Amino acid sequence: MTLGKTLLISLMLVLLSACTSSHIILGDARPPIHHTEVKVYTDKPAQFETIDIVDASSKYSFSFTEQHKMDKALERLKQEAGKLGANGILLTSITDNESITTTSGDDGILFSTSESYKSLQATAIYVITP
């Protein structure tokens, strides 16, 4: 396999796995809402219902600054919560990570890349307003 094909396949794998998020349903999902309507909480609101636990990261986002990595991870977290009808997320964990990938071409030359990214975990909630 040529170096060009190796790079092309690597790029395709990165793009296919670009959306790194997950969730674990704990309560009742609601009709989806747009992620821009999901509010971030660091303290528990007065009244809310737990919907699920969501995870997301900035991995494969091509973000370079720490703030852009946090923004991308939060955006993905809010998208996951919004799909489940949560109008809020209660942040529970922020982690700094690094991944290192090594590949070799037909000529035996090794290529190594590293990426630092943010991982977030939150409880997706539905805030009840009186």
N, C-alpha and C positions, 0 to 999 in steps of 0.2 A: 504494500500500500504506500502511495506517495505521501510526502509531507502535506501537500495540499488537500488530499482526501482525508488525512488524519485530522487536520485542522477543521475541515468542513464538518466532519462527523462530530467532533468535539463541540463545535458551535451549535449544531443541531440539538445535541443532548442538553446543553446548557439552556437553550431556548425552550425545549420541551419541559424541562423541570423548573422553569422560572417561577412558577407559582407554588411557593412552599408554605403551605398553611394547612391546619387541620382543626377539628373540633370534636368534642365529646358531649353528646346531648344529655342534659341533666333534667331539664324541665320541658315545658311545651313550647315548641317553635311557633312563631307567629308569622303573619304575612310579611314577605321581604320588604325592606325599606332601603332607600339609597344610602350608601355608606357616609355621605356627607352629613346625614342627620344623626349619626351615631356619636354620642358625646363620650369623652374619656374622663373617667373618675379615678382619683387616687384614694379617696375615702368613700365609704359606703353612703349612698343617699338614704334619706329617711325611710322611704318605702320603695321596694323593688322586688321583682321576681327573678330568680336565677333561671336562665335558659340553658347555658352550656359553658364549657371551658374551651377557649379558642387559643391556638398557637399560630404565630406567623414569624417570618424573618425577612431580612433585607437581602438574603442570599440571592445571587444572580441578578441583582438590580442595577449593577454598574454604578452604584453610588460610591463616592470617594470620601466625602467628609462624614464625620460622626453624626452630624445633624441630619444630613441627607439619608443616612442609613436608618436613623430613628424614624424619620418621616415616612420612609418607604415601608418599614415594618409596621408602623401604626396604620398606614393606609390599608395595607393588606389585612391587618387585624380587624379594622372597621368594616372592610368588605365582607369578611367571613361572618362577622356578627350581624351585619345588615341583611345578609342572605337568610338568616334565621329569625329576622324580625326584632332583633335586640336594638333598643334605642340608646344603649349605653354599654361601655365596657369598663370593668373594674380591674386595673392593672395589678397583677400579682407577681410578675417576674420580668426582669430585663437582664439579658446575658450577652456578653461579648464573646464571639466565637471566631475561629480561624480554620479554614480548610486549605489543604495543600494537595494539588493534583500533579502527578508526574506522568508524562507520556514519552514514548520513544518513536522516532521515525525509522524508516527502512535503513537509513544510513547509520543507525546506532546512536544518534545524538539524542540525549535526554532533554526534555523540556519540563520545567517545573513552574507552576504558577501557584500563588497563594491568594486567598481572599479573606478579608476580615468582614464580619457581618454581625448584625444585632438579631437576637431572638427574643420575642416577647410572648408572654402568656398572660391571659386575662380571663375573667369571668364575664361572659356575655349576659347582660341583664336587661330587663324591661323596667324602666323607672316609672312608677305610678305617681301621677301628679294629682293632688287633691282638687 
